[in-house]
């Protein structure tokens, strides 16, 4: 009898641990179909079914969950209206939208982690396709950028860097911010994803001091002349631990004497973000073409072999184990 009671209590405990997932699921569905934008002026379930052909039964389940979570409220007339938070952060046209973060979590990370029973029994690992999720990764990287840019720019100013190369530049967010603040200088971006490069080129259309190349790093000839600063943000997990040493050597060859390399990356099992980095590392290792997160000491070692000395390590997002690292060419 006592053992049964313990089992029930333990089961209830695990059920409660799942409750924090429900707001994420509900917000993801609302973002994916842009429901929070569609409901902004207030619509009934019948209105939604008529306009967009949604399943009435499924929509009602989603709406009931939203009402319980506080994501939605119902008027006396029966119309549904999203909360201000949902309209601000989970409508696609909002400049503060963070919906792609949920898309990355629910479409990429969780399915990969749920496949671990099969992977442990020898099933072939997944493939990460940048053409499918390149825009999503670029968008979530832009969220990290908002926290990291002040550190990067402060270091850039300290080193008086007037030419910058961003390897894996994404939407060119760092380069655009730098060009806006500096007003002069030379800024070069390189990225492997064609759609992301197209978006970056649209963003820099009237910024002649910025250029963005669509190419693989391994196939690129490099800048026309050495630069003062190279950035590598959120890309190290695309390189195997053995290839990272070569990446540092190649990067160092792009730098002027006393030039600087900056990196934004999650570090594996670093203080403050150990749980996140363990989960993130598990996602990486579920794929054939993604690799383990780097440890701090590994990056310092590989940089040293390339003639780069570590000069600074700063926290970007401690809970996520994201760090800023700066190196200098000897």
C-alpha positions in Angstrom: 0.0 0.0 0.0 2.8 2.4 0.9 4.7 1.6 -2.2 1.5 2.3 -4.3 1.1 5.7 -2.6 4.8 6.6 -3.3 4.3 5.6 -7.0 1.2 7.8 -7.3 3.0 10.7 -5.7 6.0 10.3 -7.9 3.7 10.1 -11.0 2.0 13.3 -9.9 5.4 15.0 -9.5 6.4 14.2 -13.0 3.0 15.4 -14.4 3.6 18.7 -12.7 7.1 18.9 -14.2 5.4 18.8 -17.6 3.1 21.8 -16.9 5.8 24.4 -17.9 5.8 23.0 -21.4 2.2 23.9 -22.1 2.7 27.7 -22.6 5.5 26.9 -25.1 3.3 24.5 -27.0 0.3 26.9 -27.1 2.4 29.9 -28.1 4.2 27.9 -30.8 0.8 26.9 -32.4 -0.4 30.5 -32.3 2.9 31.7 -33.9 3.0 29.0 -36.5 -0.5 29.9 -37.9 -0.2 33.6 -36.9 -3.4 33.1 -34.8 -2.5 35.9 -32.3 -2.4 38.4 -35.2 -5.6 37.0 -36.8 -7.5 37.3 -33.5 -6.2 40.7 -32.6 -9.5 42.5 -33.4 -11.5 39.7 -31.8 -13.1 36.7 -33.6 -15.3 33.8 -32.6 -14.4 30.2 -33.2 -17.1 30.1 -35.9 -15.4 33.2 -37.6 -12.0 31.4 -37.7 -13.5 28.2 -39.1 -15.3 30.1 -41.8 -12.3 32.3 -42.8 -9.5 29.8 -42.7 -11.1 26.3 -42.7 -9.7 25.3 -39.3 -11.0 22.2 -37.6 -13.6 23.5 -35.1 -12.8 20.7 -32.6 -9.0 21.2 -32.6 -9.3 25.0 -32.6 -11.6 24.9 -29.6 -9.1 22.7 -27.7 -6.3 25.2 -28.5 -8.6 28.1 -27.4 -9.6 26.5 -24.1 -5.9 25.9 -23.3 -5.1 29.6 -24.2 -7.9 30.8 -21.9 -6.6 28.8 -19.0 -3.0 30.0 -19.7 -4.0 33.6 -20.0 -2.8 33.8 -23.6 -6.4 34.5 -24.7 -9.5 36.1 -23.1 -13.1 35.8 -24.2 -15.5 38.7 -24.4 -19.2 38.6 -23.5 -19.9 38.4 -27.2 -17.8 35.2 -27.4 -14.9 36.7 -29.4 -11.3 35.6 -28.5 -8.7 38.3 -28.0 -4.9 37.6 -27.5 -3.1 39.0 -24.5 -0.7 41.9 -25.1 2.2 39.6 -24.5 1.1 37.2 -27.2 0.5 40.0 -29.7 4.0 41.5 -28.9 6.1 38.4 -29.0 4.3 35.8 -31.1 2.9 37.7 -34.1 5.1 37.5 -37.2 5.0 41.2 -38.1 6.0 42.3 -34.6 9.5 43.7 -34.4 9.8 42.0 -31.0 8.7 38.6 -32.2 10.6 35.6 -30.7 8.5 32.9 -32.4 11.4 31.4 -34.3 12.9 30.5 -31.0 9.9 28.2 -30.2 10.0 26.9 -33.8 13.7 25.9 -33.3 12.9 24.2 -30.0 9.8 22.3 -31.1 10.6 21.4 -34.7 14.4 20.8 -34.3 15.5 20.2 -30.7 12.7 18.2 -29.2 12.2 15.7 -32.1 16.0 15.1 -32.1 16.0 14.4 -28.3 13.0 12.2 -28.6 14.8 10.0 -31.1 17.5 9.0 -28.6 16.0 5.6 -27.9 16.4 4.7 -31.6 19.8 6.4 -31.8 21.1 4.5 -28.8 20.1 1.2 -30.6 22.2 2.1 -33.6 19.7 4.0 -35.9 21.4 6.3 -38.3 21.8 9.9 -37.0 19.7 12.7 -38.4 20.9 15.3 -41.0 20.7 19.0 -40.3 19.5 20.8 -43.5 20.5 24.5 -43.5 18.2 25.1 -46.4 15.2 24.1 -44.3 16.1 25.8 -41.0 18.7 28.4 -41.9 16.3 31.3 -41.5 15.2 30.0 -38.1 18.7 29.6 -36.9 19.6 33.0 -38.2 16.6 34.5 -36.4 17.4 32.8 -33.0 21.1 33.9 -33.4 19.8 37.4 -33.8 18.3 37.2 -30.3 21.7 36.3 -28.9 23.2 39.1 -31.0 21.1 41.6 -29.0 22.9 40.5 -25.8 26.3 40.0 -27.4 26.7 43.0 -29.6 27.7 45.5 -26.8 30.5 43.1 -25.8 31.7 42.7 -29.4 31.5 46.4 -30.1 33.3 47.4 -27.0 36.1 45.0 -27.9 36.2 46.3 -31.5 36.6 49.9 -30.2 39.3 48.8 -27.8 41.2 47.2 -30.7 40.5 50.1 -33.1 39.3 47.6 -35.7 38.5 49.3 -39.0 38.0 46.2 -41.1 35.8 43.3 -40.0 35.1 39.8 -41.4 32.1 37.9 -40.0 32.3 34.2 -40.8 28.7 32.8 -40.7 27.3 36.3 -40.8 23.6 35.2 -41.0 21.5 38.2 -41.7 24.5 40.5 -41.3 23.1 42.0 -38.1 26.5 42.5 -36.4 28.0 44.1 -39.5 25.1 46.5 -40.0 25.2 47.6 -36.4 29.0 48.2 -36.6 28.7 50.1 -39.8 25.9 52.3 -38.3 28.1 53.1 -35.2 31.4 53.5 -37.0 30.1 55.3 -40.1 33.3 54.2 -41.9 35.4 51.1 -42.3 35.2 47.8 -44.4 32.8 45.0 -43.4 32.7 41.6 -45.0 30.3 38.7 -44.3 30.4 35.1 -45.4 27.5 32.6 -45.1 26.7 29.2 -46.6 22.9 29.6 -46.7 21.6 31.2 -50.0 18.3 32.4 -48.5 20.0 34.0 -45.5 22.6 35.7 -47.8 19.7 37.0 -50.0 18.1 38.5 -47.0 21.4 40.0 -45.8 22.1 41.6 -49.2 18.6 43.2 -49.1 19.4 44.6 -45.7 22.7 46.1 -46.9 21.5 47.3 -50.2 22.3 51.0 -49.4 25.4 50.2 -47.4 28.3 50.1 -49.8 30.8 49.5 -47.0 29.3 46.1 -46.4 29.7 43.1 -48.7 28.3 39.6 -48.1 29.5 36.4 -49.9 27.5 33.2 -50.4 30.1 30.5 -50.1 31.5 27.7 -47.9 34.3 28.9 -45.7 36.5 26.0 -47.0 36.1 27.1 -50.6 36.4 30.9 -50.1 39.7 32.5 -51.1 39.5 35.0 -48.2 39.4 38.8 -48.1 41.4 40.8 -50.6 43.7 41.9 -47.8 44.1 41.0 -44.1 41.5 42.5 -41.7 41.7 43.9 -38.2 39.0 41.7 -36.8 37.4 38.4 -37.5 34.1 37.2 -35.9 32.9 33.6 -35.7 29.5 33.5 -34.0 27.4 30.4 -33.4 29.2 28.3 -35.9 31.7 26.1 -34.1 29.3 23.2 -33.8 29.3 22.9 -37.6 33.0 21.9 -37.4 34.3 18.7 -35.8 36.7 19.0 -32.9 39.5 17.9 -35.2 38.6 20.5 -37.9 38.4 23.4 -35.4 42.2 23.7 -35.2 42.4 24.1 -39.0 39.6 26.7 -38.8 41.6 28.7 -36.3 44.7 28.5 -38.5 42.8 29.7 -41.6 41.1 32.5 -39.6 44.5 33.6 -38.2 45.7 33.9 -41.8 43.0 36.5 -42.5 44.2 38.8 -39.7 46.7 41.6 -39.7 49.5 41.6 -37.2 47.9 42.2 -33.7 44.5 41.5 -35.3 41.7 40.1 -33.1 39.3 37.1 -33.4 36.0 37.2 -31.4 33.8 34.2 -30.9 30.2 33.9 -29.5 29.4 30.3 -28.7 27.8 28.1 -26.1 30.6 26.4 -24.1 30.1 22.8 -22.9 29.5 22.3 -19.2 30.7 25.8 -18.3 29.6 27.2 -15.0 26.1 28.6 -14.9 24.7 26.9 -18.0 25.6 23.3 -17.5 22.1 21.8 -17.9 21.3 23.8 -21.0 24.7 23.0 -22.6 24.2 19.3 -21.8 20.8 19.3 -23.6 22.1 21.4 -26.5 25.1 19.1 -26.9 22.7 16.1 -27.0 20.8 17.8 -29.9 24.1 18.4 -31.8 25.2 14.8 -31.4 22.0 13.4 -32.7 23.0 14.7 -36.2 25.6 13.4 -38.6 26.7 16.9 -39.7 26.7 18.7 -36.3 29.3 18.3 -33.6 29.9 18.6 -29.9 29.9 22.0 -28.3 33.4 23.2 -27.6 34.9 23.4 -24.1 36.7 26.6 -23.2 40.1 24.9 -22.7 39.8 23.3 -26.2 39.3 26.7 -27.9 42.2 28.2 -26.0 44.4 25.3 -27.0 43.4 25.4 -30.7 43.8 29.2 -30.8 47.3 29.0 -29.2 48.4 26.5 -31.9 47.3 29.0 -34.6 49.3 31.8 -32.9 46.3 33.4 -31.2 46.2 34.1 -27.5 43.0 34.4 -25.4 42.6 37.9 -24.0 39.0 38.0 -22.7 36.1 35.7 -21.8 32.8 37.3 -20.9 29.3 35.9 -20.2 26.6 36.6 -22.7 23.7 34.4 -21.4 24.8 32.5 -18.4 21.7 30.2 -18.2 22.3 29.2 -21.9 26.0 28.8 -21.4 26.7 31.5 -24.1 30.0 33.2 -23.9 32.1 35.9 -25.7 35.7 35.0 -26.2 38.4 37.3 -27.7 41.8 36.3 -29.1 44.7 38.3 -30.4 47.2 37.4 -33.1 50.7 37.4 -31.7 
